[in-house]
Amino acid sequence: MTASARQNAMDRLRELAVRLEEEHGRVTAGEEAAALERISRIDGWHDAQPSPTPSPSPTD
């Protein structure tokens, strides 16, 4: 991704965050903590999954 494309994506993300905050209000500390805990549990679940077995290459 080019620097320009990355900047554009970040600008769009900030605009979305502002619109959501205007529409639904600010996220409370409790909501943020709950979301971070959920992300942590999801990350833990992913880390516990076995690595996929690589597919044989077409030349094998």
mmCIF file of the N, C-alpha and C atoms, coordinates in Angstrom:
data_MODEL
# 
_entry.id   MODEL 
# 
loop_
_atom_site.group_PDB 
_atom_site.id 
_atom_site.type_symbol 
_atom_site.label_atom_id 
_atom_site.label_alt_id 
_atom_site.label_comp_id 
_atom_site.label_asym_id 
_atom_site.label_entity_id 
_atom_site.label_seq_id 
_atom_site.pdbx_PDB_ins_code 
_atom_site.Cartn_x 
_atom_site.Cartn_y 
_atom_site.Cartn_z 
_atom_site.occupancy 
_atom_site.B_iso_or_equiv 
_atom_site.pdbx_formal_charge 
_atom_site.auth_seq_id 
_atom_site.auth_comp_id 
_atom_site.auth_asym_id 
_atom_site.auth_atom_id 
_atom_site.pdbx_PDB_model_num 
ATOM 1   N N  . MET A 1 1  ? 0.854   -1.165  0.000  1.00 0.00 ? 1  MET A N  1 
ATOM 2   C CA . MET A 1 1  ? 0.000   0.000   0.000  1.00 0.00 ? 1  MET A CA 1 
ATOM 3   C C  . MET A 1 1  ? 0.905   1.235   0.000  1.00 0.00 ? 1  MET A C  1 
ATOM 4   N N  . THR A 1 2  ? 0.592   2.144   -0.858 1.00 0.00 ? 2  THR A N  1 
ATOM 5   C CA . THR A 1 2  ? 1.407   3.361   -0.935 1.00 0.00 ? 2  THR A CA 1 
ATOM 6   C C  . THR A 1 2  ? 1.107   4.263   0.257  1.00 0.00 ? 2  THR A C  1 
ATOM 7   N N  . ALA A 1 3  ? 2.010   5.183   0.528  1.00 0.00 ? 3  ALA A N  1 
ATOM 8   C CA . ALA A 1 3  ? 1.821   6.125   1.632  1.00 0.00 ? 3  ALA A CA 1 
ATOM 9   C C  . ALA A 1 3  ? 0.551   6.947   1.418  1.00 0.00 ? 3  ALA A C  1 
ATOM 10  N N  . SER A 1 4  ? 0.302   7.323   0.190  1.00 0.00 ? 4  SER A N  1 
ATOM 11  C CA . SER A 1 4  ? -0.888  8.107   -0.139 1.00 0.00 ? 4  SER A CA 1 
ATOM 12  C C  . SER A 1 4  ? -2.166  7.308   0.131  1.00 0.00 ? 4  SER A C  1 
ATOM 13  N N  . ALA A 1 5  ? -2.173  6.051   -0.286 1.00 0.00 ? 5  ALA A N  1 
ATOM 14  C CA . ALA A 1 5  ? -3.342  5.195   -0.069 1.00 0.00 ? 5  ALA A CA 1 
ATOM 15  C C  . ALA A 1 5  ? -3.554  4.951   1.423  1.00 0.00 ? 5  ALA A C  1 
ATOM 16  N N  . ARG A 1 6  ? -2.452  4.748   2.143  1.00 0.00 ? 6  ARG A N  1 
ATOM 17  C CA . ARG A 1 6  ? -2.557  4.539   3.592  1.00 0.00 ? 6  ARG A CA 1 
ATOM 18  C C  . ARG A 1 6  ? -3.123  5.777   4.273  1.00 0.00 ? 6  ARG A C  1 
ATOM 19  N N  . GLN A 1 7  ? -2.648  6.949   3.882  1.00 0.00 ? 7  GLN A N  1 
ATOM 20  C CA . GLN A 1 7  ? -3.150  8.201   4.466  1.00 0.00 ? 7  GLN A CA 1 
ATOM 21  C C  . GLN A 1 7  ? -4.634  8.366   4.165  1.00 0.00 ? 7  GLN A C  1 
ATOM 22  N N  . ASN A 1 8  ? -5.035  8.054   2.940  1.00 0.00 ? 8  ASN A N  1 
ATOM 23  C CA . ASN A 1 8  ? -6.438  8.151   2.555  1.00 0.00 ? 8  ASN A CA 1 
ATOM 24  C C  . ASN A 1 8  ? -7.288  7.198   3.408  1.00 0.00 ? 8  ASN A C  1 
ATOM 25  N N  . ALA A 1 9  ? -6.817  5.978   3.602  1.00 0.00 ? 9  ALA A N  1 
ATOM 26  C CA . ALA A 1 9  ? -7.553  5.008   4.415  1.00 0.00 ? 9  ALA A CA 1 
ATOM 27  C C  . ALA A 1 9  ? -7.674  5.487   5.857  1.00 0.00 ? 9  ALA A C  1 
ATOM 28  N N  . MET A 1 10 ? -6.603  6.045   6.403  1.00 0.00 ? 10 MET A N  1 
ATOM 29  C CA . MET A 1 10 ? -6.639  6.549   7.781  1.00 0.00 ? 10 MET A CA 1 
ATOM 30  C C  . MET A 1 10 ? -7.604  7.732   7.900  1.00 0.00 ? 10 MET A C  1 
ATOM 31  N N  . ASP A 1 11 ? -7.603  8.615   6.912  1.00 0.00 ? 11 ASP A N  1 
ATOM 32  C CA . ASP A 1 11 ? -8.526  9.753   6.917  1.00 0.00 ? 11 ASP A CA 1 
ATOM 33  C C  . ASP A 1 11 ? -9.968  9.269   6.900  1.00 0.00 ? 11 ASP A C  1 
ATOM 34  N N  . ARG A 1 12 ? -10.250 8.284   6.071  1.00 0.00 ? 12 ARG A N  1 
ATOM 35  C CA . ARG A 1 12 ? -11.612 7.741   5.986  1.00 0.00 ? 12 ARG A CA 1 
ATOM 36  C C  . ARG A 1 12 ? -12.014 7.069   7.296  1.00 0.00 ? 12 ARG A C  1 
ATOM 37  N N  . LEU A 1 13 ? -11.067 6.377   7.936  1.00 0.00 ? 13 LEU A N  1 
ATOM 38  C CA . LEU A 1 13 ? -11.351 5.736   9.212  1.00 0.00 ? 13 LEU A CA 1 
ATOM 39  C C  . LEU A 1 13 ? -11.664 6.774   10.291 1.00 0.00 ? 13 LEU A C  1 
ATOM 40  N N  . ARG A 1 14 ? -10.890 7.866   10.313 1.00 0.00 ? 14 ARG A N  1 
ATOM 41  C CA . ARG A 1 14 ? -11.155 8.943   11.279 1.00 0.00 ? 14 ARG A CA 1 
ATOM 42  C C  . ARG A 1 14 ? -12.536 9.563   11.045 1.00 0.00 ? 14 ARG A C  1 
ATOM 43  N N  . GLU A 1 15 ? -12.889 9.787   9.785  1.00 0.00 ? 15 GLU A N  1 
ATOM 44  C CA . GLU A 1 15 ? -14.203 10.345  9.461  1.00 0.00 ? 15 GLU A CA 1 
ATOM 45  C C  . GLU A 1 15 ? -15.312 9.415   9.941  1.00 0.00 ? 15 GLU A C  1 
ATOM 46  N N  . LEU A 1 16 ? -15.130 8.117   9.755  1.00 0.00 ? 16 LEU A N  1 
ATOM 47  C CA . LEU A 1 16 ? -16.116 7.154   10.216 1.00 0.00 ? 16 LEU A CA 1 
ATOM 48  C C  . LEU A 1 16 ? -16.240 7.193   11.738 1.00 0.00 ? 16 LEU A C  1 
ATOM 49  N N  . ALA A 1 17 ? -15.111 7.260   12.424 1.00 0.00 ? 17 ALA A N  1 
ATOM 50  C CA . ALA A 1 17 ? -15.123 7.310   13.884 1.00 0.00 ? 17 ALA A CA 1 
ATOM 51  C C  . ALA A 1 17 ? -15.886 8.540   14.380 1.00 0.00 ? 17 ALA A C  1 
ATOM 52  N N  . VAL A 1 18 ? -15.673 9.683   13.733 1.00 0.00 ? 18 VAL A N  1 
ATOM 53  C CA . VAL A 1 18 ? -16.372 10.910  14.119 1.00 0.00 ? 18 VAL A CA 1 
ATOM 54  C C  . VAL A 1 18 ? -17.872 10.747  13.898 1.00 0.00 ? 18 VAL A C  1 
ATOM 55  N N  . ARG A 1 19 ? -18.261 10.212  12.750 1.00 0.00 ? 19 ARG A N  1 
ATOM 56  C CA . ARG A 1 19 ? -19.695 10.029  12.464 1.00 0.00 ? 19 ARG A CA 1 
ATOM 57  C C  . ARG A 1 19 ? -20.341 9.080   13.455 1.00 0.00 ? 19 ARG A C  1 
ATOM 58  N N  . LEU A 1 20 ? -19.656 7.984   13.773 1.00 0.00 ? 20 LEU A N  1 
ATOM 59  C CA . LEU A 1 20 ? -20.217 7.022   14.723 1.00 0.00 ? 20 LEU A CA 1 
ATOM 60  C C  . LEU A 1 20 ? -20.347 7.644   16.110 1.00 0.00 ? 20 LEU A C  1 
ATOM 61  N N  . GLU A 1 21 ? -19.360 8.420   16.500 1.00 0.00 ? 21 GLU A N  1 
ATOM 62  C CA . GLU A 1 21 ? -19.410 9.083   17.805 1.00 0.00 ? 21 GLU A CA 1 
ATOM 63  C C  . GLU A 1 21 ? -20.556 10.084  17.852 1.00 0.00 ? 21 GLU A C  1 
ATOM 64  N N  . GLU A 1 22 ? -20.762 10.826  16.770 1.00 0.00 ? 22 GLU A N  1 
ATOM 65  C CA . GLU A 1 22 ? -21.870 11.785  16.724 1.00 0.00 ? 22 GLU A CA 1 
ATOM 66  C C  . GLU A 1 22 ? -23.212 11.066  16.801 1.00 0.00 ? 22 GLU A C  1 
ATOM 67  N N  . GLU A 1 23 ? -23.309 9.924   16.134 1.00 0.00 ? 23 GLU A N  1 
ATOM 68  C CA . GLU A 1 23 ? -24.570 9.201   16.062 1.00 0.00 ? 23 GLU A CA 1 
ATOM 69  C C  . GLU A 1 23 ? -24.871 8.394   17.329 1.00 0.00 ? 23 GLU A C  1 
ATOM 70  N N  . HIS A 1 24 ? -23.848 7.803   17.934 1.00 0.00 ? 24 HIS A N  1 
ATOM 71  C CA . HIS A 1 24 ? -24.066 6.870   19.044 1.00 0.00 ? 24 HIS A CA 1 
ATOM 72  C C  . HIS A 1 24 ? -23.461 7.319   20.364 1.00 0.00 ? 24 HIS A C  1 
ATOM 73  N N  . GLY A 1 25 ? -22.712 8.401   20.369 1.00 0.00 ? 25 GLY A N  1 
ATOM 74  C CA . GLY A 1 25 ? -22.070 8.867   21.592 1.00 0.00 ? 25 GLY A CA 1 
ATOM 75  C C  . GLY A 1 25 ? -20.694 8.237   21.759 1.00 0.00 ? 25 GLY A C  1 
ATOM 76  N N  . ARG A 1 26 ? -19.969 8.786   22.724 1.00 0.00 ? 26 ARG A N  1 
ATOM 77  C CA . ARG A 1 26 ? -18.605 8.303   22.982 1.00 0.00 ? 26 ARG A CA 1 
ATOM 78  C C  . ARG A 1 26 ? -18.645 6.922   23.613 1.00 0.00 ? 26 ARG A C  1 
ATOM 79  N N  . VAL A 1 27 ? -17.594 6.168   23.386 1.00 0.00 ? 27 VAL A N  1 
ATOM 80  C CA . VAL A 1 27 ? -17.443 4.857   24.000 1.00 0.00 ? 27 VAL A CA 1 
ATOM 81  C C  . VAL A 1 27 ? -17.036 5.075   25.456 1.00 0.00 ? 27 VAL A C  1 
ATOM 82  N N  . THR A 1 28 ? -17.709 4.373   26.373 1.00 0.00 ? 28 THR A N  1 
ATOM 83  C CA . THR A 1 28 ? -17.348 4.506   27.783 1.00 0.00 ? 28 THR A CA 1 
ATOM 84  C C  . THR A 1 28 ? -16.110 3.670   28.083 1.00 0.00 ? 28 THR A C  1 
ATOM 85  N N  . ALA A 1 29 ? -15.490 3.939   29.210 1.00 0.00 ? 29 ALA A N  1 
ATOM 86  C CA . ALA A 1 29 ? -14.310 3.165   29.620 1.00 0.00 ? 29 ALA A CA 1 
ATOM 87  C C  . ALA A 1 29 ? -14.675 1.694   29.779 1.00 0.00 ? 29 ALA A C  1 
ATOM 88  N N  . GLY A 1 30 ? -15.853 1.424   30.305 1.00 0.00 ? 30 GLY A N  1 
ATOM 89  C CA . GLY A 1 30 ? -16.297 0.039   30.482 1.00 0.00 ? 30 GLY A CA 1 
ATOM 90  C C  . GLY A 1 30 ? -16.495 -0.676  29.154 1.00 0.00 ? 30 GLY A C  1 
ATOM 91  N N  . GLU A 1 31 ? -17.086 0.018   28.183 1.00 0.00 ? 31 GLU A N  1 
ATOM 92  C CA . GLU A 1 31 ? -17.273 -0.569  26.853 1.00 0.00 ? 31 GLU A CA 1 
ATOM 93  C C  . GLU A 1 31 ? -15.931 -0.845  26.186 1.00 0.00 ? 31 GLU A C  1 
ATOM 94  N N  . GLU A 1 32 ? -15.002 0.095   26.335 1.00 0.00 ? 32 GLU A N  1 
ATOM 95  C CA . GLU A 1 32 ? -13.681 -0.097  25.747 1.00 0.00 ? 32 GLU A CA 1 
ATOM 96  C C  . GLU A 1 32 ? -12.973 -1.285  26.394 1.00 0.00 ? 32 GLU A C  1 
ATOM 97  N N  . ALA A 1 33 ? -13.054 -1.383  27.716 1.00 0.00 ? 33 ALA A N  1 
ATOM 98  C CA . ALA A 1 33 ? -12.412 -2.495  28.424 1.00 0.00 ? 33 ALA A CA 1 
ATOM 99  C C  . ALA A 1 33 ? -13.018 -3.828  28.001 1.00 0.00 ? 33 ALA A C  1 
ATOM 100 N N  . ALA A 1 34 ? -14.341 -3.867  27.851 1.00 0.00 ? 34 ALA A N  1 
ATOM 101 C CA . ALA A 1 34 ? -15.013 -5.101  27.424 1.00 0.00 ? 34 ALA A CA 1 
ATOM 102 C C  . ALA A 1 34 ? -14.575 -5.495  26.012 1.00 0.00 ? 34 ALA A C  1 
ATOM 103 N N  . ALA A 1 35 ? -14.463 -4.514  25.126 1.00 0.00 ? 35 ALA A N  1 
ATOM 104 C CA . ALA A 1 35 ? -14.035 -4.802  23.752 1.00 0.00 ? 35 ALA A CA 1 
ATOM 105 C C  . ALA A 1 35 ? -12.597 -5.316  23.726 1.00 0.00 ? 35 ALA A C  1 
ATOM 106 N N  . LEU A 1 36 ? -11.720 -4.691  24.508 1.00 0.00 ? 36 LEU A N  1 
ATOM 107 C CA . LEU A 1 36 ? -10.325 -5.132  24.541 1.00 0.00 ? 36 LEU A CA 1 
ATOM 108 C C  . LEU A 1 36 ? -10.203 -6.534  25.134 1.00 0.00 ? 36 LEU A C  1 
ATOM 109 N N  . GLU A 1 37 ? -11.018 -6.842  26.130 1.00 0.00 ? 37 GLU A N  1 
ATOM 110 C CA . GLU A 1 37 ? -11.018 -8.190  26.717 1.00 0.00 ? 37 GLU A CA 1 
ATOM 111 C C  . GLU A 1 37 ? -11.480 -9.218  25.678 1.00 0.00 ? 37 GLU A C  1 
ATOM 112 N N  . ARG A 1 38 ? -12.515 -8.862  24.931 1.00 0.00 ? 38 ARG A N  1 
ATOM 113 C CA . ARG A 1 38 ? -13.008 -9.778  23.891 1.00 0.00 ? 38 ARG A CA 1 
ATOM 114 C C  . ARG A 1 38 ? -11.941 -10.014 22.825 1.00 0.00 ? 38 ARG A C  1 
ATOM 115 N N  . ILE A 1 39 ? -11.269 -8.960  22.412 1.00 0.00 ? 39 ILE A N  1 
ATOM 116 C CA . ILE A 1 39 ? -10.195 -9.094  21.422 1.00 0.00 ? 39 ILE A CA 1 
ATOM 117 C C  . ILE A 1 39 ? -9.092  -9.988  21.972 1.00 0.00 ? 39 ILE A C  1 
ATOM 118 N N  . SER A 1 40 ? -8.764  -9.825  23.243 1.00 0.00 ? 40 SER A N  1 
ATOM 119 C CA . SER A 1 40 ? -7.724  -10.639 23.869 1.00 0.00 ? 40 SER A CA 1 
ATOM 120 C C  . SER A 1 40 ? -8.117  -12.120 23.867 1.00 0.00 ? 40 SER A C  1 
ATOM 121 N N  . ARG A 1 41 ? -9.385  -12.400 24.177 1.00 0.00 ? 41 ARG A N  1 
ATOM 122 C CA . ARG A 1 41 ? -9.852  -13.804 24.154 1.00 0.00 ? 41 ARG A CA 1 
ATOM 123 C C  . ARG A 1 41 ? -9.807  -14.370 22.741 1.00 0.00 ? 41 ARG A C  1 
ATOM 124 N N  . ILE A 1 42 ? -10.194 -13.576 21.753 1.00 0.00 ? 42 ILE A N  1 
ATOM 125 C CA . ILE A 1 42 ? -10.153 -14.034 20.358 1.00 0.00 ? 42 ILE A CA 1 
ATOM 126 C C  . ILE A 1 42 ? -8.710  -14.311 19.944 1.00 0.00 ? 42 ILE A C  1 
ATOM 127 N N  . ASP A 1 43 ? -7.795  -13.388 20.305 1.00 0.00 ? 43 ASP A N  1 
ATOM 128 C CA . ASP A 1 43 ? -6.377  -13.594 19.992 1.00 0.00 ? 43 ASP A CA 1 
ATOM 129 C C  . ASP A 1 43 ? -5.864  -14.873 20.636 1.00 0.00 ? 43 ASP A C  1 
ATOM 130 N N  . GLY A 1 44 ? -6.247  -15.112 21.888 1.00 0.00 ? 44 GLY A N  1 
ATOM 131 C CA . GLY A 1 44 ? -5.838  -16.336 22.581 1.00 0.00 ? 44 GLY A CA 1 
ATOM 132 C C  . GLY A 1 44 ? -6.353  -17.580 21.882 1.00 0.00 ? 44 GLY A C  1 
ATOM 133 N N  . TRP A 1 45 ? -7.600  -17.519 21.432 1.00 0.00 ? 45 TRP A N  1 
ATOM 134 C CA . TRP A 1 45 ? -8.181  -18.661 20.727 1.00 0.00 ? 45 TRP A CA 1 
ATOM 135 C C  . TRP A 1 45 ? -7.400  -18.928 19.441 1.00 0.00 ? 45 TRP A C  1 
ATOM 136 N N  . HIS A 1 46 ? -7.107  -17.859 18.693 1.00 0.00 ? 46 HIS A N  1 
ATOM 137 C CA . HIS A 1 46 ? -6.350  -18.021 17.447 1.00 0.00 ? 46 HIS A CA 1 
ATOM 138 C C  . HIS A 1 46 ? -4.961  -18.583 17.714 1.00 0.00 ? 46 HIS A C  1 
ATOM 139 N N  . ASP A 1 47 ? -4.318  -18.085 18.770 1.00 0.00 ? 47 ASP A N  1 
ATOM 140 C CA . ASP A 1 47 ? -2.978  -18.573 19.102 1.00 0.00 ? 47 ASP A CA 1 
ATOM 141 C C  . ASP A 1 47 ? -2.987  -20.050 19.463 1.00 0.00 ? 47 ASP A C  1 
ATOM 142 N N  . ALA A 1 48 ? -4.097  -20.545 20.018 1.00 0.00 ? 48 ALA A N  1 
ATOM 143 C CA . ALA A 1 48 ? -4.192  -21.937 20.443 1.00 0.00 ? 48 ALA A CA 1 
ATOM 144 C C  . ALA A 1 48 ? -4.505  -22.891 19.285 1.00 0.00 ? 48 ALA A C  1 
ATOM 145 N N  . GLN A 1 49 ? -4.904  -22.354 18.139 1.00 0.00 ? 49 GLN A N  1 
ATOM 146 C CA . GLN A 1 49 ? -5.252  -23.204 16.997 1.00 0.00 ? 49 GLN A CA 1 
ATOM 147 C C  . GLN A 1 49 ? -3.987  -23.770 16.360 1.00 0.00 ? 49 GLN A C  1 
ATOM 148 N N  . PRO A 1 50 ? -4.045  -25.027 15.925 1.00 0.00 ? 50 PRO A N  1 
ATOM 149 C CA . PRO A 1 50 ? -2.884  -25.595 15.263 1.00 0.00 ? 50 PRO A CA 1 
ATOM 150 C C  . PRO A 1 50 ? -2.629  -24.910 13.922 1.00 0.00 ? 50 PRO A C  1 
ATOM 151 N N  . SER A 1 51 ? -1.379  -24.868 13.551 1.00 0.00 ? 51 SER A N  1 
ATOM 152 C CA . SER A 1 51 ? -1.013  -24.304 12.251 1.00 0.00 ? 51 SER A CA 1 
ATOM 153 C C  . SER A 1 51 ? -1.540  -25.207 11.148 1.00 0.00 ? 51 SER A C  1 
ATOM 154 N N  . PRO A 1 52 ? -2.039  -24.624 10.066 1.00 0.00 ? 52 PRO A N  1 
ATOM 155 C CA . PRO A 1 52 ? -2.529  -25.478 8.975  1.00 0.00 ? 52 PRO A CA 1 
ATOM 156 C C  . PRO A 1 52 ? -1.377  -26.221 8.315  1.00 0.00 ? 52 PRO A C  1 
ATOM 157 N N  . THR A 1 53 ? -1.685  -27.417 7.854  1.00 0.00 ? 53 THR A N  1 
ATOM 158 C CA . THR A 1 53 ? -0.692  -28.205 7.130  1.00 0.00 ? 53 THR A CA 1 
ATOM 159 C C  . THR A 1 53 ? -0.554  -27.626 5.726  1.00 0.00 ? 53 THR A C  1 
ATOM 160 N N  . PRO A 1 54 ? 0.654   -27.332 5.290  1.00 0.00 ? 54 PRO A N  1 
ATOM 161 C CA . PRO A 1 54 ? 0.810   -26.771 3.947  1.00 0.00 ? 54 PRO A CA 1 
ATOM 162 C C  . PRO A 1 54 ? 0.350   -27.763 2.877  1.00 0.00 ? 54 PRO A C  1 
ATOM 163 N N  . SER A 1 55 ? -0.270  -27.245 1.849  1.00 0.00 ? 55 SER A N  1 
ATOM 164 C CA . SER A 1 55 ? -0.693  -28.098 0.734  1.00 0.00 ? 55 SER A CA 1 
ATOM 165 C C  . SER A 1 55 ? 0.531   -28.505 -0.072 1.00 0.00 ? 55 SER A C  1 
ATOM 166 N N  . PRO A 1 56 ? 0.478   -29.687 -0.642 1.00 0.00 ? 56 PRO A N  1 
ATOM 167 C CA . PRO A 1 56 ? 1.608   -30.084 -1.500 1.00 0.00 ? 56 PRO A CA 1 
ATOM 168 C C  . PRO A 1 56 ? 1.657   -29.167 -2.726 1.00 0.00 ? 56 PRO A C  1 
ATOM 169 N N  . SER A 1 57 ? 2.852   -28.876 -3.173 1.00 0.00 ? 57 SER A N  1 
ATOM 170 C CA . SER A 1 57 ? 2.984   -28.023 -4.337 1.00 0.00 ? 57 SER A CA 1 
ATOM 171 C C  . SER A 1 57 ? 2.578   -28.818 -5.578 1.00 0.00 ? 57 SER A C  1 
ATOM 172 N N  . PRO A 1 58 ? 2.131   -28.132 -6.622 1.00 0.00 ? 58 PRO A N  1 
ATOM 173 C CA . PRO A 1 58 ? 1.680   -28.831 -7.839 1.00 0.00 ? 58 PRO A CA 1 
ATOM 174 C C  . PRO A 1 58 ? 2.776   -29.663 -8.488 1.00 0.00 ? 58 PRO A C  1 
ATOM 175 N N  . THR A 1 59 ? 4.023   -29.384 -8.175 1.00 0.00 ? 59 THR A N  1 
ATOM 176 C CA . THR A 1 59 ? 5.110   -30.153 -8.809 1.00 0.00 ? 59 THR A CA 1 
ATOM 177 C C  . THR A 1 59 ? 5.422   -31.453 -8.068 1.00 0.00 ? 59 THR A C  1 
ATOM 178 N N  . ASP A 1 60 ? 4.796   -31.657 -6.898 1.00 0.00 ? 60 ASP A N  1 
ATOM 179 C CA . ASP A 1 60 ? 5.057   -32.893 -6.134 1.00 0.00 ? 60 ASP A CA 1 
ATOM 180 C C  . ASP A 1 60 ? 4.271   -34.064 -6.674 1.00 0.00 ? 60 ASP A C  1 
# 
